[in-house]
Amino acid sequence: SSVTVSNISSDSATITWGGNTEASNYNLDYKISSDTTWTEVSVSDTTYTLNNLTPNTSYDYRVQSDCGSEQSAWVDGTSFRTSCIMIASLPYTEDFDSYGTDPNTSYPYCWRRVSTYSDYSGTPFPCITNTYAHSGVGSLYFHASSGTYNIAALNAIDTSLYPINTLSVSFETKTASSMQLIIGVMSDPTVDSTFVPVDTVSVTSSSWILKEIPLTSYTGNGS
């Protein structure tokens, strides 16, 4: 009973469950959610840490009591996703095609988003849409009104390998009406105030246009 997961990192997670006084051991199964084959370990305690997991990956797990002559039914835990790691290989690319196209649920797993605009049927912005896809099926869609904004922040870059001011950002962009897109760097993607602008792009075209922004002027510690 009470099968839970905690201490989730990029490559490990701890599974805990309620004990059975008649059990001498427990069997713990786990697998990548998209797989069909389980990996099983025998455990004499009521907690076990899974190691050598793959970053940013969804896992399923289940536990059963092993009473020697018989085993209990399997008890499933709630699926979990391992955390993301820093970007340590460049170029890094994202086409927004692999997350689905439901704007309420589709978004890159390792990205953060912040929005002060909420008056649009509850849809969170920025979101993934297939209405304006550049190629494939998806694109990143911003929507705000005067005095509000959306922030999309990708997962951190390993700045010991790639100092931010040695990099540039390129993207294809279009708009239904005139807008400004601000490119910047954050030291904490959950705190709006850590956003440091590097350049502002005026977007006026309803056709896709390639933009490239060098980050050479950035002097902070964000990643």
C-alpha positions in Angstrom: 0.0 0.0 0.0 0.9 3.7 -0.2 3.4 3.3 -3.0 5.1 6.7 -3.6 8.2 8.2 -5.3 10.5 10.9 -4.0 13.9 12.4 -4.4 13.6 12.4 -8.2 16.8 13.6 -10.0 18.0 13.3 -13.5 19.2 9.7 -13.0 17.6 8.3 -9.9 14.4 8.2 -7.8 13.4 6.6 -4.5 10.4 4.3 -4.3 8.7 3.8 -0.9 5.7 1.6 0.2 3.8 0.4 3.2 5.1 -2.9 4.6 3.4 -6.3 4.9 4.0 -8.2 8.1 3.8 -11.6 6.3 6.2 -10.7 3.6 9.9 -11.7 3.6 10.7 -9.7 0.5 9.2 -7.4 -2.0 9.4 -7.3 -5.8 9.9 -3.9 -7.4 9.3 -3.6 -11.2 10.2 -0.5 -13.2 10.4 0.5 -16.8 10.4 3.4 -19.2 6.7 4.2 -19.7 6.9 3.5 -23.5 8.5 0.1 -23.0 6.7 -3.2 -22.6 9.3 -5.1 -20.6 9.8 -4.5 -16.9 13.1 -4.7 -14.9 12.6 -6.5 -11.6 14.6 -6.2 -8.4 14.1 -8.1 -5.1 14.1 -5.8 -2.0 14.1 -6.8 1.7 13.2 -3.3 2.9 10.2 -1.0 2.1 12.3 1.5 0.2 14.6 1.3 -2.8 16.5 3.9 -4.9 16.5 3.3 -8.6 19.8 4.5 -10.2 21.2 4.9 -13.7 17.9 6.2 -15.1 17.7 8.3 -18.2 17.2 12.1 -17.8 13.9 13.7 -18.8 12.2 10.3 -19.2 8.9 9.0 -17.9 9.0 5.8 -15.8 6.3 3.4 -14.5 6.8 1.3 -11.4 4.9 -1.3 -9.3 5.5 -3.3 -6.1 4.3 -6.7 -4.8 4.8 -8.5 -1.5 6.7 -11.8 -1.8 5.6 -14.2 0.9 7.8 -17.1 -0.4 5.0 -19.5 -1.3 2.9 -16.8 -2.9 3.0 -13.2 -4.1 0.5 -10.4 -3.7 -1.1 -8.6 -6.5 1.0 -5.8 -8.0 0.4 -2.3 -6.7 1.1 0.5 -9.2 2.6 3.8 -8.3 2.1 7.1 -10.1 4.4 7.5 -13.1 7.2 10.0 -12.7 9.6 11.9 -15.0 13.2 12.2 -14.3 14.5 15.8 -14.2 16.4 17.5 -17.0 20.1 18.1 -17.3 22.0 21.1 -18.5 22.5 21.5 -22.3 26.1 20.2 -22.8 26.1 19.8 -26.5 25.6 22.5 -29.1 24.0 23.3 -31.4 20.8 22.8 -29.5 17.6 22.8 -31.7 13.9 22.6 -31.0 11.2 22.4 -33.6 8.2 21.9 -31.2 6.9 18.9 -33.2 7.1 16.2 -30.6 4.9 17.4 -27.7 1.4 17.1 -29.2 -0.8 20.1 -30.3 -3.2 20.6 -27.4 -2.3 24.1 -26.3 -3.4 23.4 -22.7 -1.0 20.5 -22.2 1.7 20.6 -24.9 5.0 22.2 -24.0 8.7 21.1 -24.0 9.3 19.1 -20.8 12.5 20.9 -19.8 11.3 24.4 -20.5 9.8 26.9 -18.1 7.0 29.3 -18.9 5.8 32.4 -17.1 2.8 34.5 -18.2 1.0 37.6 -16.8 -1.8 37.2 -19.4 -4.6 34.8 -18.6 -7.7 36.1 -20.3 -7.9 33.4 -23.1 -10.2 30.5 -22.0 -7.5 29.4 -19.5 -4.9 28.5 -22.1 -1.4 28.9 -20.7 1.0 31.0 -22.8 3.4 30.4 -24.4 2.0 27.1 -25.7 2.4 24.7 -28.6 0.1 25.2 -31.6 -0.2 23.6 -35.0 -2.1 26.6 -36.4 1.0 28.4 -37.5 3.6 25.6 -37.9 6.7 26.6 -39.7 7.4 23.0 -40.7 6.2 19.7 -39.3 3.3 20.1 -36.9 4.1 22.6 -34.1 5.4 26.0 -33.2 5.7 28.1 -30.0 2.8 30.5 -29.7 2.9 33.7 -27.6 -0.2 35.7 -26.9 -0.4 38.8 -24.7 -2.1 42.2 -24.4 -0.7 45.6 -23.7 1.1 45.6 -20.3 1.3 41.8 -20.1 3.9 39.3 -21.3 4.9 35.6 -21.7 8.3 34.2 -21.0 9.6 30.9 -22.5 12.9 29.7 -20.9 14.7 26.7 -22.1 16.7 24.5 -19.8 20.1 25.8 -18.6 23.2 25.7 -20.7 26.4 24.4 -19.2 28.2 27.7 -19.1 31.5 26.0 -18.0 31.6 24.6 -21.6 29.8 27.4 -23.4 29.9 30.9 -21.9 26.6 32.7 -22.7 28.3 35.6 -24.4 30.0 33.3 -26.9 26.6 32.1 -28.2 23.8 33.3 -30.5 20.1 32.4 -30.8 18.4 32.0 -34.1 14.7 31.3 -34.8 12.0 31.7 -37.4 9.2 34.0 -36.4 5.9 35.5 -37.7 3.0 37.4 -36.3 -0.6 38.1 -36.9 0.0 41.8 -35.8 2.9 43.9 -34.9 4.8 42.8 -31.8 8.1 42.9 -30.0 10.0 39.8 -29.0 12.7 40.3 -26.4 15.6 37.9 -26.3 17.4 37.6 -22.9 19.0 35.5 -20.2 17.7 34.4 -16.9 19.5 33.3 -13.7 16.3 31.7 -12.3 13.6 30.7 -14.9 10.9 30.7 -12.2 11.6 34.4 -11.2 10.6 37.0 -13.8 12.8 39.7 -12.3 16.0 37.7 -13.2 15.3 38.2 -16.9 18.0 40.4 -18.4 17.2 41.7 -22.0 19.9 41.3 -24.6 18.0 42.4 -27.7 14.5 43.3 -28.9 13.2 42.2 -32.2 10.3 44.0 -33.9 8.2 41.4 -35.7 5.8 42.8 -38.3 5.6 40.1 -41.0 2.9 37.5 -41.4 5.4 35.3 -43.3 8.2 33.4 -41.6 11.4 35.4 -41.2 14.8 34.1 -39.9 16.3 36.1 -37.0 19.7 35.6 -35.3 20.6 37.3 -32.1 24.2 37.3 -30.8 24.5 37.2 -27.0 27.9 38.9 -26.9 26.7 41.9 -24.8 25.5 39.7 -21.9 27.7 40.1 -18.7 25.6 38.3 -16.0 25.7 34.8 -14.5 22.5 33.4 -16.0 22.4 30.3 -18.1 
